[in-house]
Amino acid sequence: MTGQEYKDSLRKRNIIVYFKGKQIPAKEIPNNPYLRGHVNSAALTYDLAFDPTCEELMTATSHLTGKKINRFTHIHQSVDDLIKKVKMLRMISLKTGTCYQRCVGFDAMNATYGTTFEMDQKYGTHYHERFKKFLEYIQNTDFMLAGAMTDPKGDRSKRPSQQSDPDLFVHVVEKNDKGIIIRGAKAHMTGMVNSHEMLIMPTMSLKPEDKDYAVCCALPVDAPGVIHIFGRQSNDDRKLEGDIDQGNAKYGVVGGECLTVLNNVFVPWERVFMCGETDFAGMLVTRFASYHRQNYGGCKGGVSDIVIGAAAAIADMNGYAKANHIKSKINEMIHLTETLYACSIACSAEGVQLPSGQYFVNMLLANVGKHNVTRYIYEIDRLAHDIAGGFIATLPSQADLESPEVGKYVEKYFKGVDGVSTADRMRVARLIEVMTGGTALAESMHGAGSPQAQEVMYSKLANLEAKKKAALKIAGVKVED
Ligand SMILES: Cc1cc2nc3c(=O)[nH]c(=O)nc-3n(C[C@H](O)[C@H](O)[C@H](O)COP(=O)(O)OP(=O)(O)OC[C@H]3O[C@@H](n4cnc5c(N)ncnc54)[C@H](O)[C@@H]3O)c2cc1C
C-alpha cells in the first residue's frame, strides 16, 4: 500500500475508539487532530517503500511467496536483514522525529514465527502452519499489525491466576470447536487505533496454573467485543491550536497509545498460535522483548539525531553556538546517540539462526542496548534543555505571536540573532520541548520493558562465573577449566 491507500483502508474499519469520553468515527481517524500525526507517521512507512532511495532498507523478499514486501512484514532471513532493520528505523526516525509504530507488530510476528515452530516440534501441534498462513495474509495485504503483549497486570506481586480480578491478564474463557473466546485488556498499545490487526501474546513467563493465560492469537482491531480507549499525552490539546505550538505538527509525539479492551472476543482456531502451552510463554516473551529492544538504538538514534540538530540550531539562533561548553555538550549528545546505535548494530551483527531458519538478535547486547536507552535519552534530553534555555518552558503561544495587541512584543522580545525570525526560533524551541518532555521520556524508559526487565536478562546472559574464573586464572589462583 501507499500511504494514501493505507489511510483510506483505515476509514473502512468498524473500529470503536474512544478519546476524552467520546467515540471517534473510524472514517475520521486519519484526520482527527489527536490522531492524525500518528497516522501520518505510520503512513510514511508505506510511502518510503516506494521511494527508490529507501527501497533497499524498506522492502524485502518474502521467504514464503518470493514477492517483494514491505520490510515491516518480513521474517529476518539473515544477519543482513537484522542490520537493515536497525538502519531502516534510524532512517525513518530522521524523517519523522517520532515513533512510526510498525516495529511492534513486526517484532511480534518474528517472535511468534520461531516460537510456534519450536512448540510444534515439542507437542506435534500445528501452530506454525497456521501462523505462516496469517503471515502470508499480512504480507499480501500489507496490513499494519499492533503487537499486543502488555497486560494491565493489577497487583504486580501476584501471578495472573492469583489476581482478585481474573481479567487483569488476557485469558481464554471458553473453547469450542470453532475457536476460543478471550477476555481482558492490553495496555499502552502503540499504533493500535490505526492498525488493521493485532497479535496478542502473553506478558510474562507462566506456570502450569496460569494455563488459561498462555494465549497467542491474531484478530482484527474491529472484531466484535473490542473497544479502544486512546491515551492522553502531555500538551495534547495544543493539537487543536497552531502548528508552532505543537512542535512536531505533522508527525506528533511517541506512537499514540491506547488501552484495548477485549470483551469476550471470539478468535477462530486458524488464528490461534498458542493455547495453554505455558512452558512456551517465556520463550515468546523473551524473543519479542529482544527483537523489540534491538530497535531502540535505531529509532531512538534517529530521534536523538533530531534533538541534537534542534539543540545545535537553537544555539545558532541564540548566538552561542561557538562557545566551547556548547560544542562539548553537543559532542556528548552525539557520543551517547552513537553508543545507542552501536548496541543495536552489534546485537544484529551477532545474530544467530533459530531452528525455524529465521535470524534472531544477540540477546545480551539487545538488552544492554535498551537499558542504555532508559538512561542516555534522559541525558541527551537534559543536555538539550541546558543548551536551549528556559524559554522552552515559558514561551507564549503562537496565538500571542499572531495577536494584533501583543504580537509585536512577542516578536521583539523572543528574538535571537539577526537574520532569524522569532517564529522560526519558537518552532525549534517547541520541537525541543515536545521531543524531550513527559510522554517522550516515559516512552524511552518503559517502551520494550522497564530497566529491571533488561537487567534480569543481561545478568543471566553475561556468564559471571566465566568472568570470575578468567580473573582468578590471571591472578594465579588455581581453578578448574
Ligand atoms: C509509550 C509506550 C508504548 C508502549 N507500547 C507497547 C506496545 O505497543 N505493545 C506492548 O505490548 N506494550 C507496550 N508498552 C508497554 C511496556 O512494555 C510497559 O510499559 C513496560 O513493560 C512496563 O510495564 P508497566 O508500564 O506495566 O510498568 P510496571 O510493570 O508497573 O513497572 C513499574 C515499575 O515496577 C517494577 N515492577 C513491576 N512488576 C514488578 C514486580 N513483580 N516485582 C518488582 N518490581 C516490579 C518495574 O521494574 C518498574 O520499575 C508501551 C509502553 C509505553 C510507555
The ligand as an SDF file (V2000), in Angstrom:
LIG
                    3D

 53 58  0  0  0  0  0  0  0  0999 V2000
    4.9080    4.7560   25.0710 C   0  0  0  0  0  0  0  0  0  0  0  0
    4.7690    3.2940   25.3410 C   0  0  0  0  0  0  0  0  0  0  0  0
    4.4510    2.4340   24.3020 C   0  0  0  0  0  0  0  0  0  0  0  0
    4.2610    1.0820   24.5340 C   0  0  0  0  0  0  0  0  0  0  0  0
    3.8700    0.2580   23.5100 N   0  0  0  0  0  0  0  0  0  0  0  0
    3.5900   -1.0380   23.7530 C   0  0  0  0  0  0  0  0  0  0  0  0
    3.0790   -1.8800   22.7140 C   0  0  0  0  0  0  0  0  0  0  0  0
    2.8660   -1.4420   21.5860 O   0  0  0  0  0  0  0  0  0  0  0  0
    2.8340   -3.1860   22.9940 N   0  0  0  0  0  0  0  0  0  0  0  0
    3.0330   -3.6980   24.2300 C   0  0  0  0  0  0  0  0  0  0  0  0
    2.7800   -4.8870   24.4210 O   0  0  0  0  0  0  0  0  0  0  0  0
    3.4810   -2.9220   25.2520 N   0  0  0  0  0  0  0  0  0  0  0  0
    3.7670   -1.6060   25.0350 C   0  0  0  0  0  0  0  0  0  0  0  0
    4.2390   -0.8080   26.0560 N   0  0  0  0  0  0  0  0  0  0  0  0
    4.2840   -1.3670   27.3840 C   0  0  0  0  0  0  0  0  0  0  0  0
    5.6530   -1.5320   28.0090 C   0  0  0  0  0  0  0  0  0  0  0  0
    6.2570   -2.7190   27.5790 O   0  0  0  0  0  0  0  0  0  0  0  0
    5.4290   -1.4850   29.5140 C   0  0  0  0  0  0  0  0  0  0  0  0
    5.1390   -0.1440   29.8520 O   0  0  0  0  0  0  0  0  0  0  0  0
    6.6060   -1.9880   30.3160 C   0  0  0  0  0  0  0  0  0  0  0  0
    6.7740   -3.3710   30.1200 O   0  0  0  0  0  0  0  0  0  0  0  0
    6.4390   -1.7020   31.7970 C   0  0  0  0  0  0  0  0  0  0  0  0
    5.2100   -2.1930   32.2540 O   0  0  0  0  0  0  0  0  0  0  0  0
    4.2210   -1.2360   33.0540 P   0  0  0  0  0  0  0  0  0  0  0  0
    4.0910    0.0280   32.2830 O   0  0  0  0  0  0  0  0  0  0  0  0
    3.0130   -2.0070   33.3590 O   0  0  0  0  0  0  0  0  0  0  0  0
    5.0050   -0.8550   34.3390 O   0  0  0  0  0  0  0  0  0  0  0  0
    5.1250   -1.7210   35.6620 P   0  0  0  0  0  0  0  0  0  0  0  0
    5.2150   -3.1570   35.3050 O   0  0  0  0  0  0  0  0  0  0  0  0
    4.1030   -1.2910   36.6190 O   0  0  0  0  0  0  0  0  0  0  0  0
    6.5630   -1.2780   36.1730 O   0  0  0  0  0  0  0  0  0  0  0  0
    6.8050   -0.1390   37.0000 C   0  0  0  0  0  0  0  0  0  0  0  0
    7.9830   -0.4580   37.9080 C   0  0  0  0  0  0  0  0  0  0  0  0
    7.6620   -1.5450   38.7460 O   0  0  0  0  0  0  0  0  0  0  0  0
    8.6290   -2.5820   38.6270 C   0  0  0  0  0  0  0  0  0  0  0  0
    7.9070   -3.8530   38.7590 N   0  0  0  0  0  0  0  0  0  0  0  0
    6.8510   -4.2820   38.0300 C   0  0  0  0  0  0  0  0  0  0  0  0
    6.4530   -5.5010   38.4560 N   0  0  0  0  0  0  0  0  0  0  0  0
    7.2640   -5.8390   39.4540 C   0  0  0  0  0  0  0  0  0  0  0  0
    7.3620   -6.9890   40.3030 C   0  0  0  0  0  0  0  0  0  0  0  0
    6.5310   -8.0180   40.1720 N   0  0  0  0  0  0  0  0  0  0  0  0
    8.3380   -7.0040   41.2100 N   0  0  0  0  0  0  0  0  0  0  0  0
    9.1920   -5.9650   41.3480 C   0  0  0  0  0  0  0  0  0  0  0  0
    9.1510   -4.8630   40.5970 N   0  0  0  0  0  0  0  0  0  0  0  0
    8.1950   -4.7960   39.6600 C   0  0  0  0  0  0  0  0  0  0  0  0
    9.2330   -2.3730   37.2440 C   0  0  0  0  0  0  0  0  0  0  0  0
   10.5300   -2.9280   37.1390 O   0  0  0  0  0  0  0  0  0  0  0  0
    9.2470   -0.8630   37.1460 C   0  0  0  0  0  0  0  0  0  0  0  0
   10.3670   -0.3340   37.7980 O   0  0  0  0  0  0  0  0  0  0  0  0
    4.4520    0.5590   25.8310 C   0  0  0  0  0  0  0  0  0  0  0  0
    4.8070    1.4160   26.8780 C   0  0  0  0  0  0  0  0  0  0  0  0
    4.9470    2.7660   26.6430 C   0  0  0  0  0  0  0  0  0  0  0  0
    5.2930    3.6610   27.8050 C   0  0  0  0  0  0  0  0  0  0  0  0
  1  2  1  0
  2  3  1  0
  2 52  2  0
  3  4  2  0
  4  5  1  0
  4 50  1  0
  5  6  2  0
  6  7  1  0
  6 13  1  0
  7  8  2  0
  7  9  1  0
  9 10  1  0
 10 11  2  0
 10 12  1  0
 12 13  2  0
 13 14  1  0
 14 15  1  0
 14 50  1  0
 15 16  1  0
 16 17  1  0
 16 18  1  0
 18 19  1  0
 18 20  1  0
 20 21  1  0
 20 22  1  0
 22 23  1  0
 23 24  1  0
 24 25  2  0
 24 26  1  0
 24 27  1  0
 27 28  1  0
 28 29  2  0
 28 30  1  0
 28 31  1  0
 31 32  1  0
 32 33  1  0
 33 34  1  0
 33 48  1  0
 34 35  1  0
 35 36  1  0
 35 46  1  0
 36 37  1  0
 36 45  1  0
 37 38  2  0
 38 39  1  0
 39 40  1  0
 39 45  2  0
 40 41  1  0
 40 42  2  0
 42 43  1  0
 43 44  2  0
 44 45  1  0
 46 47  1  0
 46 48  1  0
 48 49  1  0
 50 51  2  0
 51 52  1  0
 52 53  1  0
M  END
$$$$
